[in-house]
Amino acid sequence: MEIQEDGETYKLEWVRAAGRGRYNRVAIRTNDVLSNCYSYRVPGERGVGDFKITSGPRLVDEWATLRGDGKLYRDTWTAER
């Protein structure tokens, strides 16, 4: 994932494995949390999330989708060197 500061916001971008699409989010930072929203081309793939910035560096991601399944999803992202 690439994170770029853009004024008072951040742009988050990554490419899925095997070139299965490019993904973008817009985020705002409050202390150690990047709160973000997303909308992908797949129907129903819209939602909100937050990345907690931890040591490592690593990001702990929690997100929910607009499609209404009521679940909170989680991922952990680590930096590539």
Secondary structure, 3 states (H helix, E strand, C coil): CEEEEECCEEEEEEECHHHCCEEEEEEEEECCEEEEEEECCCCCCEEEEEEEEECCCEEEEEEEECCCCCCCEEEEEECCC
